[in-house]
Amino acid sequence: MIVLEGRAYVIEGGRNWFEIWVPQKPALWTQQKIVFPDIADAPRFAIDRSGSIVNGDCYWMVVEDDDLAEVIAAVGNSSFCTWFYDAACGNYLYAGRRRFMTQYIEHLPIPAPKRDLVDRIRELRISNDVEQLDALVWSSLGLKQPIG
């Protein structure tokens, strides 16, 4: 118990020594959510519809709307996400890794989940056409992909 009582950062954060530093809401795990790693060299966003428990080194957000979840995952896995992160956040760690934490990801532009966009995203995801899906994300944001 002495080790836990020594967690000054918890106490300084206004919590008791025995509290979890980053509280979770297990009741929400059963809902559809977007899951992504905290630290990665490239973004990796996934839609979890299985109700899985989320590992402590990942972030997640409940997204009840299926169409919106598809758009968020597409943007999150695009080269636009990497470009935006590098331009707006630039928090690099060792070996070119980035921190995809909430304070950065919450600023990621997400286009409205219009029917034609969502249908095309699903079609390209199912056919695993990563290049076309990436181009679609850029164009849905009114941008052109940078060359190279």
C-alpha positions in Angstrom: 0.0 0.0 0.0 2.9 2.3 0.6 3.7 2.3 -3.2 0.2 3.4 -4.1 0.1 6.1 -1.4 3.2 7.5 -3.0 1.4 8.4 -6.2 1.7 12.1 -5.7 0.4 12.9 -9.3 -2.9 11.3 -8.4 -3.3 13.3 -5.2 -2.2 16.5 -7.0 -4.8 15.8 -9.6 -7.5 15.9 -6.9 -8.0 12.2 -6.5 -7.5 9.8 -3.6 -4.3 7.6 -3.7 -6.4 4.5 -4.5 -8.3 5.9 -7.5 -7.5 5.0 -11.1 -5.7 7.8 -12.8 -7.7 7.5 -16.1 -11.1 6.3 -15.2 -13.0 4.1 -17.6 -16.7 3.6 -18.2 -17.1 -0.1 -18.6 -20.8 0.2 -19.2 -20.0 2.0 -22.5 -17.7 -0.8 -23.8 -20.7 -2.7 -25.1 -21.7 0.1 -27.4 -20.3 0.8 -30.9 -17.1 2.7 -30.6 -14.1 4.0 -32.5 -10.9 2.6 -31.0 -7.4 3.9 -31.8 -3.9 3.5 -30.2 -2.4 6.2 -28.2 1.0 5.8 -29.7 1.6 4.7 -33.3 3.7 5.6 -36.4 0.5 5.9 -38.4 -3.2 6.3 -37.5 -5.1 3.1 -36.9 -8.8 3.6 -36.3 -11.2 0.8 -36.0 -14.9 0.5 -35.5 -15.7 -2.0 -32.7 -19.2 -3.4 -32.7 -18.3 -6.4 -30.6 -18.4 -4.9 -27.2 -14.7 -5.6 -26.5 -12.9 -4.2 -23.5 -10.5 -1.5 -24.6 -6.8 -1.9 -23.7 -5.3 0.9 -21.5 -3.0 2.0 -24.3 -5.8 2.9 -26.6 -8.4 5.7 -26.8 -12.0 5.1 -27.7 -15.2 7.1 -28.3 -18.8 5.9 -28.4 -20.3 6.7 -31.8 -23.9 5.5 -32.0 -24.5 6.5 -35.6 -23.2 3.8 -38.0 -22.7 6.3 -40.9 -20.8 8.7 -38.7 -18.6 5.9 -37.4 -17.7 4.9 -41.0 -16.7 8.5 -41.9 -14.6 8.9 -38.7 -12.8 5.6 -39.3 -12.1 6.5 -43.0 -10.8 10.0 -42.1 -8.8 8.5 -39.1 -7.1 5.9 -41.4 -6.3 8.3 -44.2 -3.1 10.1 -45.2 -5.1 13.3 -44.4 -5.2 12.3 -40.7 -1.4 12.0 -40.7 -0.9 15.2 -42.7 -3.3 17.1 -40.4 -1.6 15.7 -37.3 1.8 16.6 -38.5 0.7 20.1 -39.4 -1.5 20.9 -36.4 -0.1 18.8 -33.6 3.4 17.6 -34.3 3.9 15.7 -31.0 6.5 13.2 -32.1 8.0 10.6 -30.0 10.8 8.0 -30.6 11.2 6.4 -34.0 8.7 8.7 -35.7 5.7 7.7 -33.6 2.8 10.0 -32.9 0.5 10.4 -29.9 -3.1 10.1 -31.1 -4.5 11.4 -27.9 -7.9 13.1 -27.4 -6.5 16.7 -27.3 -5.2 16.2 -30.9 -7.8 14.0 -32.4 -10.8 16.1 -31.3 -9.7 18.7 -33.8 -9.6 16.4 -36.8 -12.1 17.6 -39.3 -14.8 15.1 -40.1 -17.2 15.7 -43.1 -20.9 15.3 -42.7 -21.9 11.6 -43.1 -24.0 12.2 -46.2 -25.6 9.1 -47.8 -23.5 9.1 -51.0 -20.3 9.6 -49.1 -21.0 6.8 -46.6 -22.1 4.4 -49.3 -18.9 5.1 -51.2 -16.7 4.7 -48.1 -18.3 1.3 -47.3 -17.9 0.1 -50.9 -14.2 1.1 -51.0 -13.5 -0.3 -47.5 -15.1 -3.7 -48.4 -13.2 -3.9 -51.7 -10.0 -2.8 -49.7 -9.3 0.0 -52.2 -7.1 2.0 -49.8 -5.9 4.5 -52.5 -9.4 5.4 -53.7 -10.7 5.6 -50.1 -7.8 7.9 -49.2 -8.5 10.2 -52.2 -12.2 10.2 -51.3 -11.4 11.4 -47.8 -9.3 14.3 -49.1 -12.0 15.3 -51.7 -14.8 15.1 -49.1 -12.9 17.7 -47.1 -12.6 19.9 -50.2 -8.9 19.3 -50.6 -6.5 17.7 -53.0 -3.9 15.2 -51.9 -0.4 16.5 -51.7 1.9 15.0 -54.3 4.6 12.8 -52.8 
